[in-house]
């Protein structure tokens, strides 16, 4: 179950592949954004999802909508993943799963992130949610429909 549309997205601060910490309320102040949670770097479905966001990145960039991918992988793995797939957006490391949990994106017991994508408006109100654990293409297409 994902967070509900119409609710305020939880704020967070996480290390990113840019080398800086990203704070939602500061770095995306007054901007809509996409925040997507995924289980693990270098797995088949997660790699496809990241590449789908990469391939459609221009549509989001043209509307000044940043994309952030979040998993529990460490920064070293994120940097390799970003480099391997030439991802033009930041990956954020949520090692302890605190942010995943606050977005209801953590599988209980095994503590692995769920595959959930959120579209946040400029006030960081959740305007769209897509949750599909075993399929990735629909995450990007559902977000594209929301922004058009």
C-alpha positions, 0 to 999 in steps of 0.5 A: 500500500502506498501513501495516499494521493493528496497527502503531503510527502514526507521530507527527507535528507539522503546522500546522492550520487551527485556527492551532495545530500539531497533534502526534498524541502530544500533542493526541490523547493517550489518544484514538482518532482518524481521520487521512485523507490526500487529494490536493488541496483543491477537486478533485471527489473530495476535496471530496466526501470532506471533505463526507462526513466533515463530514456524518457528523461528529456520529457521530465527535464523539459518541465523542470521535474527532477527524478530521484531513485531511492533504494537501500544500496550503498553509495558505491553501488549506486555510483557504479549503477549510475555509471553503467547505465548512464543515468542522468538523474540522482540516485539516493542511498537510504541505507537504514530504510527510514525514508523507504518506510516513511513512504510506505515503500518497505516490504515488512520482515525482509526490509527490501524497498518496494517498487513505488513511484510518486509524483509530487507537485510543487508543494510536495503534495502527492499527485500520483502514485504507481505501485507495481513490484514486478513490472517497471515500464508502467511506472514511467508511462504512468508518470508521463501521463500525469505530467502531460 
